[in-house]
Amino acid sequence: MNESHQPAQPAPVSPQSGPKKKKVPSNGQFFAKNTWNIFVYLLIGEFMALVIDIAFLL
C-alpha cells in the first residue's frame, strides 16, 4: 500500500485559534461593532423577506 498521496504536513494552526484572551473593547469599538451587527441583521432580514415575497408571488 502506497500512502505517499497523503499530505506531508498538517494544516498550520493559527495562533488565534487557541483560547481567546479576555480583552475588554473600548466603548467606541463596541458600539461600532453593534451597529455593524444590526446593519447586517437588517440586511439579512430584508433579503429573507424579499425571498419569501417572491416565493409567494410565483
C-alpha positions as CSV (number, residue, x, y, z in Angstrom):
1,M,0.0,0.0,0.0
2,N,1.5,3.3,-1.1
3,E,0.4,6.2,1.2
4,S,2.6,8.9,-0.4
5,H,-0.6,10.7,-1.7
6,Q,-1.5,11.9,1.7
7,P,-0.4,15.5,2.7
8,A,3.0,15.6,4.3
9,Q,2.5,18.3,6.9
10,P,-0.6,19.0,8.9
11,A,-2.6,22.2,8.4
12,P,-0.9,25.1,10.1
13,V,-2.6,26.2,13.3
14,S,-3.2,30.0,13.5
15,P,-2.3,31.5,16.9
16,Q,-5.8,32.9,17.2
17,S,-7.5,29.5,17.2
18,G,-6.3,28.9,20.8
19,P,-8.1,30.1,23.9
20,K,-9.4,33.6,23.4
21,K,-7.9,36.3,25.6
22,K,-10.3,38.3,27.7
23,K,-10.0,41.7,26.2
24,V,-12.4,44.4,27.1
25,P,-13.1,46.5,24.0
26,S,-13.3,50.3,24.2
27,N,-16.8,51.8,24.1
28,G,-16.3,53.2,20.6
29,Q,-15.3,49.8,19.2
30,F,-18.2,48.1,21.0
31,F,-20.8,50.5,19.6
32,A,-19.3,50.4,16.1
33,K,-19.4,46.6,16.2
34,N,-23.0,46.6,17.5
35,T,-24.2,49.0,14.8
36,W,-22.5,46.8,12.1
37,N,-24.2,43.7,13.5
38,I,-27.6,45.4,13.5
39,F,-27.0,46.6,9.9
40,V,-26.1,43.0,8.8
41,Y,-29.1,41.5,10.5
42,L,-31.4,44.1,8.9
43,L,-29.9,43.4,5.5
44,I,-30.4,39.6,6.0
45,G,-33.9,40.2,7.2
46,E,-34.8,42.3,4.2
47,F,-33.3,39.7,1.9
48,M,-35.3,36.9,3.5
49,A,-38.5,39.0,3.3
50,L,-37.8,39.6,-0.4
51,V,-37.2,35.9,-1.0
52,I,-40.4,34.9,0.8
53,D,-42.4,37.5,-1.1
54,I,-41.0,36.2,-4.4
55,A,-41.8,32.6,-3.3
56,F,-45.4,33.6,-2.6
57,L,-45.7,35.5,-5.9
58,L,-44.5,32.6,-8.0
